[in-house]
Amino acid sequence: MSKALFFHAGCPICISAEQQVAAALDPARYDVEVVHLGEQKSRIAEAEGFGVQSVPALVIDGQPFHINFGASLADLK
Amino acid sequence: MSKALFFHAGCPICISAEQQVAAALDPARYDVEVVHLGEQKSRIAEAEGFGVQSVPALVIDGQPFHINFGASLADLK
């Protein structure tokens, strides 16, 4: 089972990406944790550590995949 | 079973997104078709019809999700 992280900040782009992309991952292979960076600012550094520059972003096996063109992390600090 | 389309143009960002995001979708719920727009230019209009502006992009239930910041469709024409 691989770990996937879905970082977002509650924006409309984020919500639709969460409900359609993060939720579409194969539950037999991926354990998806959803992290709301607007509410959990302490985890912004963790997202940056994976190379995340904007949200929403999906991190699969440690690799960041930014989805659509959301808010930059700098705006969340 | 829902249809998902993964539009790409063979670039490095595309390949890693394909192998990790498109391939991570739940095969029980999604039938993923991979479309190489560099080789199938006739399908660029189809991608644009879904609102795709750059590749790689995943289209799930008709909604476009651009992944990372790849090449714009205009560059493929």
Backbone of each chain as nested JSON, in Angstrom:
{
  "chains": [
    {"id": "A", "residues": [
      {"number": 1, "name": "MET", "atoms": {"N": [0.847, -1.214, 0.0], "CA": [0.0, 0.0, 0.0], "C": [0.871, 1.249, 0.0]}},
      {"number": 2, "name": "SER", "atoms": {"N": [0.661, 2.123, -1.009], "CA": [1.442, 3.366, -1.065], "C": [0.677, 4.491, -0.369]}},
      {"number": 3, "name": "LYS", "atoms": {"N": [1.457, 5.459, 0.092], "CA": [0.846, 6.62, 0.741], "C": [0.7, 7.729, -0.295]}},
      {"number": 4, "name": "ALA", "atoms": {"N": [-0.473, 8.357, -0.33], "CA": [-0.66, 9.548, -1.177], "C": [-1.165, 10.666, -0.282]}},
      {"number": 5, "name": "LEU", "atoms": {"N": [-0.676, 11.851, -0.513], "CA": [-1.118, 13.016, 0.256], "C": [-1.772, 13.998, -0.693]}},
      {"number": 6, "name": "PHE", "atoms": {"N": [-2.9, 14.51, -0.301], "CA": [-3.585, 15.536, -1.104], "C": [-3.598, 16.821, -0.283]}},
      {"number": 7, "name": "PHE", "atoms": {"N": [-2.72, 17.757, -0.72], "CA": [-2.64, 19.048, -0.028], "C": [-3.586, 20.034, -0.697]}},
      {"number": 8, "name": "HIS", "atoms": {"N": [-4.375, 20.737, 0.12], "CA": [-5.254, 21.746, -0.47], "C": [-5.486, 22.865, 0.527]}},
      {"number": 9, "name": "ALA", "atoms": {"N": [-6.285, 23.851, 0.128], "CA": [-6.545, 24.988, 1.048], "C": [-8.014, 25.365, 1.007]}},
      {"number": 10, "name": "GLY", "atoms": {"N": [-8.856, 24.395, 0.602], "CA": [-10.291, 24.623, 0.692], "C": [-10.858, 25.483, -0.429]}},
      {"number": 11, "name": "CYS", "atoms": {"N": [-10.043, 25.857, -1.431], "CA": [-10.558, 26.706, -2.522], "C": [-11.407, 25.854, -3.482]}},
      {"number": 12, "name": "PRO", "atoms": {"N": [-12.261, 26.475, -4.287], "CA": [-13.138, 25.694, -5.19], "C": [-12.363, 24.736, -6.102]}},
      {"number": 13, "name": "ILE", "atoms": {"N": [-11.189, 25.209, -6.638], "CA": [-10.388, 24.323, -7.498], "C": [-9.973, 23.101, -6.682]}},
      {"number": 14, "name": "CYS", "atoms": {"N": [-9.602, 23.384, -5.405], "CA": [-9.148, 22.306, -4.523], "C": [-10.245, 21.27, -4.295]}},
      {"number": 15, "name": "ILE", "atoms": {"N": [-11.43, 21.77, -3.992], "CA": [-12.508, 20.845, -3.619], "C": [-12.833, 19.927, -4.797]}},
      {"number": 16, "name": "SER", "atoms": {"N": [-12.926, 20.513, -6.011], "CA": [-13.305, 19.647, -7.15], "C": [-12.166, 18.677, -7.458]}},
      {"number": 17, "name": "ALA", "atoms": {"N": [-10.908, 19.138, -7.315], "CA": [-9.779, 18.226, -7.564], "C": [-9.782, 17.121, -6.518]}},
      {"number": 18, "name": "GLU", "atoms": {"N": [-10.107, 17.473, -5.276], "CA": [-10.139, 16.458, -4.214], "C": [-11.202, 15.425, -4.518]}},
      {"number": 19, "name": "GLN", "atoms": {"N": [-12.4, 15.922, -4.823], "CA": [-13.508, 14.993, -4.981], "C": [-13.354, 14.142, -6.24]}},
      {"number": 20, "name": "GLN", "atoms": {"N": [-12.63, 14.615, -7.221], "CA": [-12.545, 13.837, -8.466], "C": [-11.19, 13.196, -8.697]}},
      {"number": 21, "name": "VAL", "atoms": {"N": [-10.113, 13.807, -8.301], "CA": [-8.82, 13.166, -8.579], "C": [-8.378, 12.347, -7.362]}},
      {"number": 22, "name": "ALA", "atoms": {"N": [-8.257, 13.0, -6.201], "CA": [-7.805, 12.252, -5.018], "C": [-8.746, 11.082, -4.739]}},
      {"number": 23, "name": "ALA", "atoms": {"N": [-10.03, 11.293, -4.903], "CA": [-11.005, 10.234, -4.61], "C": [-10.994, 9.141, -5.681]}},
      {"number": 24, "name": "ALA", "atoms": {"N": [-10.351, 9.413, -6.82], "CA": [-10.359, 8.433, -7.927], "C": [-9.203, 7.45, -7.816]}},
      {"number": 25, "name": "LEU", "atoms": {"N": [-8.296, 7.714, -6.869], "CA": [-7.153, 6.803, -6.756], "C": [-7.616, 5.429, -6.28]}},
      {"number": 26, "name": "ASP", "atoms": {"N": [-6.879, 4.41, -6.7], "CA": [-7.226, 3.032, -6.374], "C": [-7.03, 2.766, -4.872]}},
      {"number": 27, "name": "PRO", "atoms": {"N": [-8.127, 2.556, -4.13], "CA": [-8.007, 2.344, -2.682], "C": [-7.254, 1.055, -2.326]}},
      {"number": 28, "name": "ALA", "atoms": {"N": [-7.147, 0.143, -3.284], "CA": [-6.407, -1.102, -3.012], "C": [-4.893, -0.843, -2.999]}},
      {"number": 29, "name": "ARG", "atoms": {"N": [-4.443, 0.231, -3.663], "CA": [-2.997, 0.504, -3.757], "C": [-2.592, 1.787, -3.033]}},
      {"number": 30, "name": "TYR", "atoms": {"N": [-3.563, 2.695, -2.793], "CA": [-3.191, 3.998, -2.223], "C": [-4.03, 4.352, -1.0]}},
      {"number": 31, "name": "ASP", "atoms": {"N": [-3.309, 4.764, 0.03], "CA": [-3.955, 5.3, 1.233], "C": [-3.815, 6.811, 1.119]}},
      {"number": 32, "name": "VAL", "atoms": {"N": [-4.929, 7.49, 0.848], "CA": [-4.88, 8.935, 0.574], "C": [-5.201, 9.725, 1.839]}},
      {"number": 33, "name": "GLU", "atoms": {"N": [-4.271, 10.579, 2.25], "CA": [-4.541, 11.486, 3.368], "C": [-4.798, 12.875, 2.801]}},
      {"number": 34, "name": "VAL", "atoms": {"N": [-5.89, 13.482, 3.201], "CA": [-6.248, 14.833, 2.734], "C": [-5.794, 15.834, 3.797]}},
      {"number": 35, "name": "VAL", "atoms": {"N": [-4.999, 16.813, 3.392], "CA": [-4.447, 17.791, 4.347], "C": [-4.9, 19.196, 3.932]}},
      {"number": 36, "name": "HIS", "atoms": {"N": [-5.675, 19.862, 4.792], "CA": [-6.145, 21.22, 4.528], "C": [-5.096, 22.183, 5.098]}},
      {"number": 37, "name": "LEU", "atoms": {"N": [-4.241, 22.723, 4.225], "CA": [-3.132, 23.574, 4.679], "C": [-3.595, 24.917, 5.22]}},
      {"number": 38, "name": "GLY", "atoms": {"N": [-4.828, 25.285, 4.89], "CA": [-5.358, 26.524, 5.469], "C": [-5.6, 26.332, 6.955]}},
      {"number": 39, "name": "GLU", "atoms": {"N": [-6.004, 25.106, 7.329], "CA": [-6.292, 24.805, 8.745], "C": [-5.082, 24.223, 9.462]}},
      {"number": 40, "name": "GLN", "atoms": {"N": [-4.196, 23.562, 8.721], "CA": [-3.01, 22.937, 9.344], "C": [-1.747, 23.598, 8.794]}},
      {"number": 41, "name": "LYS", "atoms": {"N": [-1.555, 24.872, 9.133], "CA": [-0.403, 25.629, 8.614], "C": [0.926, 24.981, 9.0]}},
      {"number": 42, "name": "SER", "atoms": {"N": [0.896, 24.213, 10.092], "CA": [2.144, 23.57, 10.545], "C": [2.638, 22.559, 9.51]}},
      {"number": 43, "name": "ARG", "atoms": {"N": [1.771, 22.156, 8.579], "CA": [2.206, 21.139, 7.601], "C": [2.619, 21.744, 6.248]}},
      {"number": 44, "name": "ILE", "atoms": {"N": [2.668, 23.097, 6.191], "CA": [3.112, 23.742, 4.943], "C": [4.566, 23.353, 4.643]}},
      {"number": 45, "name": "ALA", "atoms": {"N": [5.384, 23.328, 5.678], "CA": [6.802, 22.977, 5.465], "C": [6.919, 21.556, 4.918]}},
      {"number": 46, "name": "GLU", "atoms": {"N": [6.044, 20.675, 5.41], "CA": [6.06, 19.274, 4.929], "C": [5.741, 19.251, 3.426]}},
      {"number": 47, "name": "ALA", "atoms": {"N": [4.73, 20.036, 3.035], "CA": [4.362, 20.085, 1.605], "C": [5.528, 20.643, 0.781]}},
      {"number": 48, "name": "GLU", "atoms": {"N": [6.145, 21.699, 1.286], "CA": [7.287, 22.295, 0.569], "C": [8.421, 21.285, 0.443]}},
      {"number": 49, "name": "GLY", "atoms": {"N": [8.561, 20.449, 1.487], "CA": [9.609, 19.428, 1.474], "C": [9.441, 18.448, 0.314]}},
      {"number": 50, "name": "PHE", "atoms": {"N": [8.182, 18.249, -0.105], "CA": [7.92, 17.349, -1.243], "C": [8.042, 18.099, -2.579]}},
      {"number": 51, "name": "GLY", "atoms": {"N": [8.304, 19.412, -2.491], "CA": [8.407, 20.18, -3.73], "C": [7.093, 20.804, -4.151]}},
      {"number": 52, "name": "VAL", "atoms": {"N": [6.111, 20.772, -3.256], "CA": [4.822, 21.381, -3.584], "C": [4.975, 22.902, -3.599]}},
      {"number": 53, "name": "GLN", "atoms": {"N": [4.481, 23.531, -4.679], "CA": [4.592, 24.993, -4.795], "C": [3.221, 25.66, -4.777]}},
      {"number": 54, "name": "SER", "atoms": {"N": [2.183, 24.875, -5.142], "CA": [0.83, 25.463, -5.133], "C": [-0.149, 24.36, -4.755]}},
      {"number": 55, "name": "VAL", "atoms": {"N": [-1.315, 24.738, -4.401], "CA": [-2.381, 23.779, -4.084], "C": [-3.529, 24.024, -5.057]}},
      {"number": 56, "name": "PRO", "atoms": {"N": [-4.287, 22.947, -5.351], "CA": [-4.161, 21.597, -4.821], "C": [-2.978, 20.84, -5.43]}},
      {"number": 57, "name": "ALA", "atoms": {"N": [-2.438, 19.951, -4.651], "CA": [-1.331, 19.118, -5.133], "C": [-1.472, 17.721, -4.533]}},
      {"number": 58, "name": "LEU", "atoms": {"N": [-1.184, 16.757, -5.368], "CA": [-1.207, 15.354, -4.975], "C": [0.243, 14.897, -4.889]}},
      {"number": 59, "name": "VAL", "atoms": {"N": [0.609, 14.24, -3.786], "CA": [1.964, 13.713, -3.676], "C": [1.845, 12.194, -3.649]}},
      {"number": 60, "name": "ILE", "atoms": {"N": [2.372, 11.548, -4.661], "CA": [2.315, 10.093, -4.76], "C": [3.743, 9.562, -4.738]}},
      {"number": 61, "name": "ASP", "atoms": {"N": [3.996, 8.662, -3.807], "CA": [5.35, 8.102, -3.646], "C": [6.393, 9.213, -3.584]}},
      {"number": 62, "name": "GLY", "atoms": {"N": [6.04, 10.281, -2.883], "CA": [6.993, 11.373, -2.668], "C": [7.12, 12.349, -3.813]}},
      {"number": 63, "name": "GLN", "atoms": {"N": [6.362, 12.111, -4.921], "CA": [6.477, 13.032, -6.066], "C": [5.276, 13.961, -6.137]}},
      {"number": 64, "name": "PRO", "atoms": {"N": [5.545, 15.29, -6.31], "CA": [4.423, 16.231, -6.305], "C": [3.768, 16.374, -7.683]}},
      {"number": 65, "name": "PHE", "atoms": {"N": [2.448, 16.405, -7.703], "CA": [1.686, 16.654, -8.929], "C": [0.695, 17.779, -8.629]}},
      {"number": 66, "name": "HIS", "atoms": {"N": [1.034, 18.968, -9.136], "CA": [0.16, 20.13, -8.935], "C": [-1.039, 19.986, -9.859]}},
      {"number": 67, "name": "ILE", "atoms": {"N": [-2.215, 20.271, -9.359], "CA": [-3.437, 20.088, -10.153], "C": [-4.07, 21.441, -10.432]}},
      {"number": 68, "name": "ASN", "atoms": {"N": [-4.285, 21.67, -11.734], "CA": [-4.787, 22.964, -12.205], "C": [-3.9, 24.062, -11.649]}},
      {"number": 69, "name": "PHE", "atoms": {"N": [-4.325, 25.24, -11.606], "CA": [-3.425, 26.342, -11.282], "C": [-3.975, 27.061, -10.058]}},
      {"number": 70, "name": "GLY", "atoms": {"N": [-3.771, 26.41, -8.89], "CA": [-4.37, 26.956, -7.666], "C": [-3.486, 27.99, -6.991]}},
      {"number": 71, "name": "ALA", "atoms": {"N": [-3.79, 28.209, -5.71], "CA": [-3.086, 29.237, -4.927], "C": [-1.658, 28.777, -4.617]}},
      {"number": 72, "name": "SER", "atoms": {"N": [-0.74, 29.717, -4.605], "CA": [0.639, 29.327, -4.265], "C": [0.76, 29.181, -2.752]}},
      {"number": 73, "name": "LEU", "atoms": {"N": [1.694, 28.322, -2.326], "CA": [1.882, 28.093, -0.888], "C": [2.214, 29.394, -0.178]}},
      {"number": 74, "name": "ALA", "atoms": {"N": [2.937, 30.272, -0.863], "CA": [3.356, 31.532, -0.229], "C": [2.13, 32.319, 0.249]}},
      {"number": 75, "name": "ASP", "atoms": {"N": [1.028, 32.177, -0.493], "CA": [-0.19, 32.921, -0.119], "C": [-0.844, 32.345, 1.14]}},
      {"number": 76, "name": "LEU", "atoms": {"N": [-0.448, 31.116, 1.514], "CA": [-1.097, 30.476, 2.663], "C": [-0.384, 30.794, 3.978]}},
      {"number": 77, "name": "LYS", "atoms": {"N": [0.843, 31.377, 3.837], "CA": [1.634, 31.545, 5.073], "C": [1.136, 32.737, 5.884]}}
    ]},
    {"id": "B", "residues": [
      {"number": 1, "name": "MET", "atoms": {"N": [-18.935, 2.287, -14.775], "CA": [-17.526, 2.575, -15.122], "C": [-17.449, 3.96, -15.766]}},
      {"number": 2, "name": "SER", "atoms": {"N": [-16.575, 4.835, -15.222], "CA": [-16.421, 6.176, -15.799], "C": [-15.241, 6.172, -16.762]}},
      {"number": 3, "name": "LYS", "atoms": {"N": [-15.324, 7.111, -17.688], "CA": [-14.251, 7.246, -18.673], "C": [-13.306, 8.342, -18.196]}},
      {"number": 4, "name": "ALA", "atoms": {"N": [-11.999, 8.068, -18.235], "CA": [-11.004, 9.107, -17.95], "C": [-10.06, 9.167, -19.143]}},
      {"number": 5, "name": "LEU", "atoms": {"N": [-9.68, 10.377, -19.492], "CA": [-8.756, 10.56, -20.605], "C": [-7.499, 11.222, -20.075]}},
      {"number": 6, "name": "PHE", "atoms": {"N": [-6.358, 10.679, -20.47], "CA": [-5.078, 11.293, -20.083], "C": [-4.411, 11.809, -21.36]}},
      {"number": 7, "name": "PHE", "atoms": {"N": [-4.454, 13.155, -21.48], "CA": [-3.835, 13.782, -22.659], "C": [-2.4, 14.161, -22.329]}},
      {"number": 8, "name": "HIS", "atoms": {"N": [-1.476, 13.808, -23.23], "CA": [-0.09, 14.195, -22.993], "C": [0.601, 14.392, -24.326]}},
      {"number": 9, "name": "ALA", "atoms": {"N": [1.893, 14.737, -24.258], "CA": [2.641, 14.945, -25.52], "C": [4.019, 14.309, -25.433]}},
      {"number": 10, "name": "GLY", "atoms": {"N": [4.142, 13.328, -24.524], "CA": [5.396, 12.563, -24.495], "C": [6.53, 13.256, -23.769]}},
      {"number": 11, "name": "CYS", "atoms": {"N": [6.269, 14.429, -23.144], "CA": [7.361, 15.142, -22.439], "C": [7.641, 14.454, -21.097]}},
      {"number": 12, "name": "PRO", "atoms": {"N": [8.83, 14.707, -20.511], "CA": [9.174, 14.043, -19.235], "C": [8.128, 14.249, -18.139]}},
      {"number": 13, "name": "ILE", "atoms": {"N": [7.573, 15.497, -18.042], "CA": [6.54, 15.751, -17.026], "C": [5.347, 14.84, -17.31]}},
      {"number": 14, "name": "CYS", "atoms": {"N": [5.046, 14.72, -18.63], "CA": [3.9, 13.897, -19.025], "C": [4.091, 12.438, -18.618]}},
      {"number": 15, "name": "ILE", "atoms": {"N": [5.266, 11.916, -18.922], "CA": [5.486, 10.477, -18.693], "C": [5.359, 10.166, -17.202]}},
      {"number": 16, "name": "SER", "atoms": {"N": [5.973, 11.021, -16.357], "CA": [5.906, 10.689, -14.912], "C": [4.484, 10.86, -14.413]}},
      {"number": 17, "name": "ALA", "atoms": {"N": [3.756, 11.869, -14.931], "CA": [2.366, 12.051, -14.496], "C": [1.532, 10.861, -14.957]}},
      {"number": 18, "name": "GLU", "atoms": {"N": [1.817, 10.374, -16.167], "CA": [1.059, 9.229, -16.686], "C": [1.303, 8.009, -15.82]}},
      {"number": 19, "name": "GLN", "atoms": {"N": [2.591, 7.739, -15.579], "CA": [2.915, 6.501, -14.864], "C": [2.463, 6.561, -13.417]}},
      {"number": 20, "name": "GLN", "atoms": {"N": [2.342, 7.756, -12.849], "CA": [1.977, 7.81, -11.424], "C": [0.557, 8.289, -11.164]}},
      {"number": 21, "name": "VAL", "atoms": {"N": [0.051, 9.196, -11.931], "CA": [-1.303, 9.672, -11.614], "C": [-2.339, 8.88, -12.431]}},
      {"number": 22, "name": "ALA", "atoms": {"N": [-2.203, 8.89, -13.741], "CA": [-3.192, 8.175, -14.563], "C": [-3.219, 6.7, -14.18]}},
      {"number": 23, "name": "ALA", "atoms": {"N": [-2.068, 6.132, -13.921], "CA": [-2.0, 4.702, -13.59], "C": [-2.506, 4.43, -12.175]}},
      {"number": 24, "name": "ALA", "atoms": {"N": [-2.669, 5.468, -11.367], "CA": [-3.1, 5.272, -9.969], "C": [-4.62, 5.274, -9.836]}},
      {"number": 25, "name": "LEU", "atoms": {"N": [-5.302, 5.612, -10.905], "CA": [-6.768, 5.646, -10.818], "C": [-7.314, 4.239, -10.608]}},
      {"number": 26, "name": "ASP", "atoms": {"N": [-8.44, 4.191, -9.921], "CA": [-9.06, 2.909, -9.568], "C": [-9.611, 2.217, -10.825]}},
      {"number": 27, "name": "PRO", "atoms": {"N": [-9.002, 1.082, -11.238], "CA": [-9.451, 0.405, -12.466], "C": [-10.878, -0.154, -12.353]}},
      {"number": 28, "name": "ALA", "atoms": {"N": [-11.363, -0.291, -11.122], "CA": [-12.734, -0.793, -10.955], "C": [-13.752, 0.294, -11.312]}},
      {"number": 29, "name": "ARG", "atoms": {"N": [-13.347, 1.591, -11.242], "CA": [-14.298, 2.679, -11.491], "C": [-13.945, 3.483, -12.743]}},
      {"number": 30, "name": "TYR", "atoms": {"N": [-12.663, 3.409, -13.178], "CA": [-12.252, 4.262, -14.295], "C": [-11.583, 3.471, -15.414]}},
      {"number": 31, "name": "ASP", "atoms": {"N": [-12.033, 3.765, -16.612], "CA": [-11.402, 3.22, -17.817], "C": [-10.564, 4.378, -18.363]}},
      {"number": 32, "name": "VAL", "atoms": {"N": [-9.235, 4.26, -18.24], "CA": [-8.353, 5.375, -18.609], "C": [-7.817, 5.174, -20.026]}},
      {"number": 33, "name": "GLU", "atoms": {"N": [-8.082, 6.158, -20.892], "CA": [-7.488, 6.126, -22.231], "C": [-6.351, 7.141, -22.275]}},
      {"number": 34, "name": "VAL", "atoms": {"N": [-5.195, 6.708, -22.708], "CA": [-4.024, 7.591, -22.812], "C": [-3.936, 8.088, -24.254]}},
      {"number": 35, "name": "VAL", "atoms": {"N": [-3.892, 9.404, -24.434], "CA": [-3.869, 9.999, -25.775], "C": [-2.604, 10.85, -25.924]}},
      {"number": 36, "name": "HIS", "atoms": {"N": [-1.732, 10.444, -26.847], "CA": [-0.498, 11.189, -27.112], "C": [-0.809, 12.234, -28.199]}},
      {"number": 37, "name": "LEU", "atoms": {"N": [-1.008, 13.499, -27.774], "CA": [-1.426, 14.551, -28.71], "C": [-0.324, 14.936, -29.698]}},
      {"number": 38, "name": "GLY", "atoms": {"N": [0.911, 14.568, -29.36], "CA": [1.988, 14.831, -30.322], "C": [1.834, 13.924, -31.535]}},
      {"number": 39, "name": "GLU", "atoms": {"N": [1.336, 12.703, -31.285], "CA": [1.165, 11.724, -32.37], "C": [-0.245, 11.767, -32.955]}},
      {"number": 40, "name": "GLN", "atoms": {"N": [-1.204, 12.19, -32.131], "CA": [-2.611, 12.223, -32.616], "C": [-3.117, 13.661, -32.605]}},
      {"number": 41, "name": "LYS", "atoms": {"N": [-2.534, 14.497, -33.478], "CA": [-2.894, 15.924, -33.505], "C": [-4.376, 16.135, -33.785]}},
      {"number": 42, "name": "SER", "atoms": {"N": [-4.988, 15.153, -34.428], "CA": [-6.421, 15.29, -34.766], "C": [-7.273, 15.339, -33.489]}},
      {"number": 43, "name": "ARG", "atoms": {"N": [-6.696, 14.933, -32.342], "CA": [-7.503, 14.926, -31.108], "C": [-7.241, 16.152, -30.237]}},
      {"number": 44, "name": "ILE", "atoms": {"N": [-6.448, 17.112, -30.743], "CA": [-6.208, 18.35, -29.97], "C": [-7.526, 19.098, -29.762]}},
      {"number": 45, "name": "ALA", "atoms": {"N": [-8.336, 19.15, -30.802], "CA": [-9.622, 19.861, -30.686], "C": [-10.501, 19.204, -29.615]}},
      {"number": 46, "name": "GLU", "atoms": {"N": [-10.436, 17.875, -29.549], "CA": [-11.218, 17.146, -28.53], "C": [-10.752, 17.568, -27.136]}},
      {"number": 47, "name": "ALA", "atoms": {"N": [-9.442, 17.639, -26.957], "CA": [-8.898, 18.05, -25.649], "C": [-9.337, 19.483, -25.322]}},
      {"number": 48, "name": "GLU", "atoms": {"N": [-9.252, 20.358, -26.329], "CA": [-9.663, 21.754, -26.107], "C": [-11.148, 21.814, -25.749]}},
      {"number": 49, "name": "GLY", "atoms": {"N": [-11.915, 20.912, -26.341], "CA": [-13.353, 20.874, -26.058], "C": [-13.653, 20.601, -24.595]}},
      {"number": 50, "name": "PHE", "atoms": {"N": [-12.737, 19.872, -23.932], "CA": [-12.898, 19.588, -22.5], "C": [-12.335, 20.723, -21.639]}},
      {"number": 51, "name": "GLY", "atoms": {"N": [-11.748, 21.721, -22.31], "CA": [-11.177, 22.83, -21.539], "C": [-9.708, 22.631, -21.224]}},
      {"number": 52, "name": "VAL", "atoms": {"N": [-9.084, 21.632, -21.856], "CA": [-7.662, 21.393, -21.625], "C": [-6.86, 22.51, -22.286]}},
      {"number": 53, "name": "GLN", "atoms": {"N": [-5.924, 23.098, -21.495], "CA": [-5.095, 24.193, -22.025], "C": [-3.619, 23.794, -22.103]}},
      {"number": 54, "name": "SER", "atoms": {"N": [-3.242, 22.808, -21.293], "CA": [-1.836, 22.361, -21.333], "C": [-1.818, 20.861, -21.047]}},
      {"number": 55, "name": "VAL", "atoms": {"N": [-0.712, 20.247, -21.367], "CA": [-0.522, 18.824, -21.086], "C": [0.645, 18.703, -20.123]}},
      {"number": 56, "name": "PRO", "atoms": {"N": [0.635, 17.648, -19.294], "CA": [-0.353, 16.58, -19.21], "C": [-1.639, 17.044, -18.532]}},
      {"number": 57, "name": "ALA", "atoms": {"N": [-2.73, 16.448, -18.957], "CA": [-4.02, 16.777, -18.344], "C": [-4.858, 15.513, -18.274]}},
      {"number": 58, "name": "LEU", "atoms": {"N": [-5.548, 15.395, -17.147], "CA": [-6.444, 14.266, -16.919], "C": [-7.866, 14.812, -17.021]}},
      {"number": 59, "name": "VAL", "atoms": {"N": [-8.715, 14.123, -17.787], "CA": [-10.112, 14.546, -17.878], "C": [-10.948, 13.433, -17.256]}},
      {"number": 60, "name": "ILE", "atoms": {"N": [-11.601, 13.767, -16.151], "CA": [-12.427, 12.776, -15.45], "C": [-13.865, 13.287, -15.46]}},
      {"number": 61, "name": "ASP", "atoms": {"N": [-14.759, 12.449, -15.938], "CA": [-16.178, 12.832, -16.056], "C": [-16.314, 14.192, -16.746]}},
      {"number": 62, "name": "GLY", "atoms": {"N": [-15.492, 14.393, -17.765], "CA": [-15.604, 15.612, -18.563], "C": [-14.93, 16.832, -17.976]}},
      {"number": 63, "name": "GLN", "atoms": {"N": [-14.313, 16.676, -16.77], "CA": [-13.67, 17.841, -16.141], "C": [-12.15, 17.766, -16.291]}},
      {"number": 64, "name": "PRO", "atoms": {"N": [-11.527, 18.894, -16.736], "CA": [-10.087, 18.854, -16.96], "C": [-9.285, 19.127, -15.683]}},
      {"number": 65, "name": "PHE", "atoms": {"N": [-8.225, 18.345, -15.488], "CA": [-7.297, 18.56, -14.372], "C": [-5.883, 18.595, -14.962]}},
      {"number": 66, "name": "HIS", "atoms": {"N": [-5.353, 19.825, -15.047], "CA": [-3.996, 19.979, -15.59], "C": [-3.01, 19.543, -14.519]}},
      {"number": 67, "name": "ILE", "atoms": {"N": [-1.997, 18.795, -14.905], "CA": [-1.043, 18.253, -13.929], "C": [0.322, 18.903, -14.144]}},
      {"number": 68, "name": "ASN", "atoms": {"N": [0.828, 19.465, -13.038], "CA": [2.073, 20.222, -13.098], "C": [1.958, 21.279, -14.18]}},
      {"number": 69, "name": "PHE", "atoms": {"N": [3.018, 21.784, -14.663], "CA": [2.942, 22.942, -15.555], "C": [3.613, 22.584, -16.874]}},
      {"number": 70, "name": "GLY", "atoms": {"N": [2.888, 21.761, -17.67], "CA": [3.509, 21.247, -18.9], "C": [3.352, 22.191, -20.073]}},
      {"number": 71, "name": "ALA", "atoms": {"N": [3.53, 21.617, -21.254], "CA": [3.482, 22.412, -22.502], "C": [2.042, 22.84, -22.798]}},
      {"number": 72, "name": "SER", "atoms": {"N": [1.909, 24.035, -23.351], "CA": [0.553, 24.477, -23.704], "C": [0.129, 23.802, -25.009]}},
      {"number": 73, "name": "LEU", "atoms": {"N": [-1.187, 23.638, -25.163], "CA": [-1.695, 22.975, -26.379], "C": [-1.282, 23.754, -27.619]}},
      {"number": 74, "name": "ALA", "atoms": {"N": [-1.202, 25.083, -27.49], "CA": [-0.854, 25.903, -28.657], "C": [0.508, 25.488, -29.224]}},
      {"number": 75, "name": "ASP", "atoms": {"N": [1.392, 25.036, -28.341], "CA": [2.741, 24.631, -28.795], "C": [2.698, 23.318, -29.584]}},
      {"number": 76, "name": "LEU", "atoms": {"N": [1.594, 22.585, -29.469], "CA": [1.525, 21.261, -30.126], "C": [0.965, 21.361, -31.545]}},
      {"number": 77, "name": "LYS", "atoms": {"N": [0.4, 22.549, -31.855], "CA": [-0.293, 22.63, -33.153], "C": [0.701, 22.784, -34.3]}}
    ]}
  ]
}
